[in-house]
Amino acid sequence: MKRAIAMVAVAIALAGCTRVGSTGEGTRHNRWTQPHVLRYADIADVSTLNPMFNTDLVLAWMSEMTMAWFFRFDHNNKPIPELVTEIPTLQNHGISADGRMLTFHLRRGVRWSDGQPFNADDVVFTTRVILDPHTNVPGRDGWDRIVRIDEPDKYTVIYHLKQPYSPFLVTFFSTGGSNPAVLPKHILAHTRDINKDPYNSLPVGIGPFRYVSWQRSDRVLMERNPYYWRGRAKLDRVEYRIVPNRDTLLSALQTGDVDMLPIAAPAYYHRLQRVSGATVFKQPSFSFGHIDLNLTNPALKDPVVRTAL
């Protein structure tokens, strides 16, 4: 389904400036922004902050700021190495001639947001957690082709596959498909049940920001990560607010209680255009709502029950 999506961004928010309000609809006071703070809001709540267990868009946005992957994708949808130093190819021998061996060379000098070093131990540990049938990941497509993991040194990981797997760039630790981020082995190595571990409520990551607190059904607070390997982030703090009502969201933008709405319903486009000081981006996108049924549940195995639902 093709829909028009309105994205609202306050241009001065990232610059950390303040602004005096104007008259008319969208009047704002001198609290329009907080210096070096971004406050954004959406109607969506979150059930976890660990992207291993949830692929919702709102969590993906926060994970982009707090977590790290092997690969990210730029504005032209081209893969960019992040935790790896290069994209594996046949030419650089990252992909074996038969396509069944992938070699990942990890970046050195990277640290978790608690200051501990990142290395191949974390990648191997996380891969095994994903492959563990007791881990409640949304799916294991692609991962289930891994038959062996080698760690020749602390900055090299080799996946041995049953068969060649061409979509590995968007499956194995990539932002391309809202996939799991690498987990810190030094925190979770001795967990009894990763599905219920307190880590999922306040994960430690490698992104430019780190989680501070999660007030359920209200807001998530993030602060600048002092150990981020790319250097100091331009913002001190990011705040995500959960506002279940779309009209309330619009009011929050009008009064300056939030700086940005990352996505808005098409019906609000013209009203958003009248908000003083806001820049509205309109672009086509392909999106759809869906419910996925767990067919391992005895009741849901019955097609009559699924049809009724």
C-alpha positions as CSV (number, residue, x, y, z in Angstrom):
1,M,0.0,0.0,0.0
2,K,1.5,3.3,-1.1
3,R,0.8,6.2,1.4
4,A,2.0,9.7,1.7
5,I,3.9,10.2,5.0
6,A,4.5,13.6,6.6
7,M,7.7,13.9,8.6
8,V,8.0,17.0,10.8
9,A,11.4,18.2,11.9
10,V,12.4,21.4,13.7
11,A,15.5,22.5,11.9
12,I,17.0,24.4,14.9
13,A,16.7,21.4,17.3
14,L,19.9,19.8,16.3
15,A,21.7,23.1,16.5
16,G,20.8,23.5,20.1
17,C,19.2,26.9,19.7
18,T,16.2,28.5,21.3
19,R,13.4,30.4,19.6
20,V,10.9,33.1,20.6
21,G,7.3,32.1,19.7
22,S,5.1,33.9,17.3
23,T,1.4,34.6,17.1
24,G,-1.3,32.5,15.6
25,E,-1.6,28.7,15.4
26,G,1.6,27.1,16.5
27,T,2.6,29.8,19.0
28,R,5.6,28.7,20.9
29,H,7.3,30.1,24.0
30,N,11.0,30.6,24.8
31,R,11.1,26.9,25.8
32,W,10.8,26.0,22.1
33,T,14.0,24.0,22.3
34,Q,16.4,22.9,25.1
35,P,20.0,23.5,24.1
36,H,21.7,20.3,22.8
37,V,18.5,18.2,23.5
38,L,16.2,16.6,21.0
39,R,12.7,15.7,22.1
40,Y,10.6,13.7,19.7
41,A,7.4,11.8,20.1
42,D,5.2,9.2,18.5
43,I,2.0,7.2,19.3
44,A,3.9,3.8,19.4
45,D,4.9,2.2,22.7
46,V,7.7,-0.3,23.1
47,S,7.8,-3.7,24.8
48,T,11.6,-4.0,25.0
49,L,14.7,-1.9,24.2
50,N,16.6,-4.9,22.9
51,P,16.3,-5.1,19.1
52,M,16.9,-8.8,19.2
53,F,13.3,-9.3,20.4
54,N,11.3,-6.6,18.6
55,T,11.4,-5.2,15.0
56,D,9.0,-2.3,15.6
57,L,10.0,0.9,13.8
58,V,10.0,3.0,16.9
59,L,12.5,0.7,18.5
60,A,14.6,0.7,15.3
61,W,14.9,4.5,15.5
62,M,16.2,4.3,19.1
63,S,18.5,1.3,18.3
64,E,20.0,3.4,15.4
65,M,21.2,5.8,18.1
66,T,22.3,3.4,20.8
67,M,23.4,0.1,19.1
68,A,25.8,-0.9,16.4
69,W,25.9,-3.4,13.6
70,F,28.3,-4.8,11.1
71,F,26.7,-2.8,8.3
72,R,24.6,0.3,8.0
73,F,23.0,1.7,4.8
74,D,23.3,5.2,3.5
75,H,20.8,7.5,1.8
76,N,21.4,5.7,-1.5
77,N,20.8,2.3,0.2
78,K,24.5,1.4,-0.1
79,P,26.1,-0.7,2.7
80,I,28.6,1.1,4.9
81,P,31.0,-0.9,7.2
82,E,30.5,0.0,10.8
83,L,31.8,-2.7,13.2
84,V,33.6,-4.4,10.4
85,T,36.4,-2.8,8.4
86,E,35.2,-3.8,5.0
87,I,32.3,-5.4,3.1
88,P,33.1,-9.1,2.4
89,T,33.4,-9.8,-1.3
90,L,35.0,-12.4,-3.5
91,Q,37.7,-10.0,-4.5
92,N,38.9,-9.3,-0.9
93,H,38.4,-13.0,0.0
94,G,35.7,-12.2,2.5
95,I,33.5,-14.6,0.6
96,S,34.9,-18.0,-0.3
97,A,34.9,-19.2,-3.9
98,D,32.0,-21.6,-3.1
99,G,30.1,-18.9,-1.2
100,R,29.8,-20.9,2.0
101,M,32.3,-19.1,4.1
102,L,32.1,-15.4,5.2
103,T,35.0,-13.7,6.9
104,F,34.3,-10.5,8.9
105,H,37.2,-8.3,10.1
106,L,36.2,-6.3,13.1
107,R,37.1,-2.7,13.8
108,R,39.7,-2.2,16.6
109,G,39.4,0.4,19.3
110,V,35.6,0.1,19.7
111,R,34.1,0.2,23.2
112,W,30.7,-0.6,24.6
113,S,28.8,2.3,26.3
114,D,30.0,1.1,29.7
115,G,33.7,1.4,28.6
116,Q,34.4,-2.3,28.0
117,P,36.2,-3.3,24.8
118,F,34.2,-4.8,21.9
119,N,35.7,-7.8,20.1
120,A,35.0,-11.1,18.3
121,D,33.9,-12.7,21.6
122,D,30.8,-10.6,21.5
123,V,30.0,-11.5,17.9
124,V,30.4,-15.3,18.5
125,F,28.4,-15.1,21.8
126,T,25.5,-13.1,20.1
127,T,25.4,-15.5,17.1
128,R,25.0,-18.5,19.4
129,V,22.3,-16.7,21.4
130,I,20.4,-16.1,18.2
131,L,20.8,-19.8,17.1
132,D,19.7,-21.0,20.5
133,P,16.1,-22.4,20.0
134,H,15.1,-21.1,23.5
135,T,15.8,-17.5,22.4
136,N,12.6,-15.7,21.4
137,V,13.9,-14.0,18.3
138,P,11.3,-13.0,15.6
139,G,13.0,-15.3,13.1
140,R,16.2,-17.2,12.1
141,D,16.0,-16.9,8.3
142,G,19.6,-16.9,7.1
143,W,21.0,-17.5,10.6
144,D,19.9,-21.1,10.4
145,R,22.4,-21.6,7.5
146,I,25.3,-21.2,9.9
147,V,26.9,-24.5,10.8
148,R,30.1,-23.3,12.5
149,I,31.7,-20.2,13.8
150,D,35.5,-19.7,13.9
151,E,37.3,-17.0,15.8
152,P,40.9,-17.1,14.6
153,D,41.7,-13.9,16.6
154,K,39.8,-11.3,18.7
155,Y,39.1,-9.2,15.5
156,T,38.1,-11.9,13.0
157,V,35.0,-14.0,12.8
158,I,34.3,-16.6,10.2
159,Y,30.8,-18.0,9.4
160,H,30.6,-21.4,7.8
161,L,27.3,-21.9,6.0
162,K,25.4,-24.9,4.7
163,Q,24.7,-23.1,1.5
164,P,25.6,-19.7,-0.1
165,Y,23.4,-17.0,1.3
166,S,23.3,-13.8,-0.9
167,P,21.2,-11.6,1.5
168,F,23.8,-11.8,4.3
169,L,24.4,-8.1,4.1
170,V,20.9,-7.3,5.2
171,T,20.6,-10.3,7.7
172,F,23.8,-10.7,9.7
173,F,24.0,-7.7,12.1
174,S,22.7,-5.1,9.7
175,T,20.3,-2.2,10.0
176,G,18.8,-3.2,6.6
177,G,16.0,-5.3,8.1
178,S,15.7,-4.3,11.7
179,N,17.9,-7.1,12.8
180,P,19.5,-8.0,16.1
181,A,22.4,-5.9,17.3
182,V,25.6,-7.4,18.8
183,L,25.2,-8.2,22.5
184,P,27.9,-7.6,25.2
185,K,29.2,-10.9,26.3
186,H,30.8,-9.4,29.4
187,I,27.3,-8.6,30.7
188,L,25.2,-11.5,29.4
189,A,27.5,-14.5,29.4
190,H,26.1,-15.9,32.6
191,T,22.4,-15.0,32.1
192,R,20.0,-17.8,32.8
193,D,17.4,-16.6,30.4
194,I,18.2,-13.9,27.8
195,N,14.4,-13.5,27.1
196,K,13.8,-12.2,30.7
197,D,17.1,-10.6,31.5
198,P,16.9,-7.1,33.0
199,Y,19.4,-6.1,30.2
200,N,16.5,-5.9,27.8
201,S,15.0,-3.0,29.7
202,L,18.2,-0.9,29.6
203,P,20.7,-2.4,27.0
204,V,24.3,-1.4,26.8
205,G,25.3,-0.6,23.2
206,I,27.9,0.9,21.0
207,G,26.0,3.8,19.4
208,P,26.6,7.6,19.8
209,F,24.0,7.6,22.7
210,R,23.3,5.3,25.6
211,Y,20.2,4.6,27.5
212,V,19.6,6.3,30.8
213,S,16.1,5.3,31.8
214,W,12.8,3.9,30.5
215,Q,9.6,5.1,32.1
216,R,7.1,2.5,30.8
217,S,4.4,3.8,28.5
218,D,5.8,7.4,29.0
219,R,9.3,8.1,27.7
220,V,12.8,6.8,27.0
221,L,15.9,8.9,27.9
222,M,19.2,8.7,26.1
223,E,22.4,10.6,26.8
224,R,25.6,11.1,24.8
225,N,27.9,8.0,24.9
226,P,31.3,9.2,26.2
227,Y,33.0,6.0,24.7
228,Y,31.6,6.3,21.2
229,W,34.4,5.3,18.8
230,R,33.5,8.0,16.2
231,G,33.8,10.8,18.7
232,R,31.5,13.2,20.6
233,A,27.9,13.4,19.5
234,K,26.5,16.9,18.8
235,L,23.5,16.4,21.2
236,D,23.8,15.9,25.0
237,R,20.5,14.1,25.3
238,V,17.7,12.5,23.3
239,E,14.2,12.0,24.7
240,Y,11.5,9.8,23.1
241,R,8.0,10.4,24.4
242,I,5.1,8.0,24.0
243,V,1.9,10.0,23.3
244,P,-0.9,7.6,22.3
245,N,-3.2,10.3,20.8
246,R,-2.3,11.9,17.5
247,D,-4.1,15.1,18.3
248,T,-2.1,15.4,21.5
249,L,1.0,14.8,19.4
250,L,0.2,17.8,17.2
251,S,-0.6,19.9,20.3
252,A,2.8,19.0,21.8
253,L,4.6,20.2,18.6
254,Q,2.5,23.4,18.5
255,T,3.3,24.3,22.1
256,G,7.0,23.4,21.9
257,D,6.8,20.5,24.2
258,V,8.5,18.3,21.6
259,D,10.9,19.2,18.8
260,M,10.1,16.6,16.2
261,L,7.5,14.1,15.0
262,P,9.4,11.5,13.1
263,I,6.3,10.3,11.2
264,A,2.7,11.5,10.9
265,A,-0.5,10.3,9.4
266,P,-1.3,11.8,6.0
267,A,-4.5,13.3,7.3
268,Y,-2.4,15.7,9.4
269,Y,-0.3,17.0,6.6
270,H,-2.1,20.3,6.0
271,R,-2.4,21.0,9.7
272,L,1.3,20.4,10.2
273,Q,2.1,22.8,7.5
274,R,0.5,25.6,9.5
275,V,2.7,24.9,12.6
276,S,4.9,27.9,12.8
277,G,8.7,27.2,12.7
278,A,8.3,23.6,11.7
279,T,9.6,22.0,8.5
280,V,7.4,19.3,7.0
281,F,8.8,16.6,4.7
282,K,6.4,14.7,2.5
283,Q,7.4,11.7,0.7
284,P,5.9,8.5,-0.7
285,S,6.6,5.3,1.1
286,F,5.6,1.6,1.1
287,S,4.3,0.4,4.4
288,F,1.6,-2.0,5.7
289,G,0.2,-3.1,9.0
290,H,0.3,-6.8,9.7
291,I,-0.3,-9.4,12.5
292,D,1.9,-12.4,12.6
293,L,0.5,-15.5,14.1
294,N,2.6,-18.0,16.1
295,L,1.7,-21.4,14.5
296,T,3.5,-23.3,17.2
297,N,0.6,-22.4,19.4
298,P,-1.8,-25.4,19.4
299,A,-4.9,-23.2,19.0
300,L,-3.5,-21.2,16.1
301,K,-2.5,-24.3,14.2
302,D,-6.2,-24.7,13.4
303,P,-6.9,-22.8,10.1
304,V,-10.5,-22.3,11.3
305,V,-9.3,-20.4,14.3
306,R,-7.0,-18.3,12.2
307,T,-9.8,-17.5,9.7
308,A,-12.1,-16.5,12.6
309,L,-9.4,-14.2,13.9
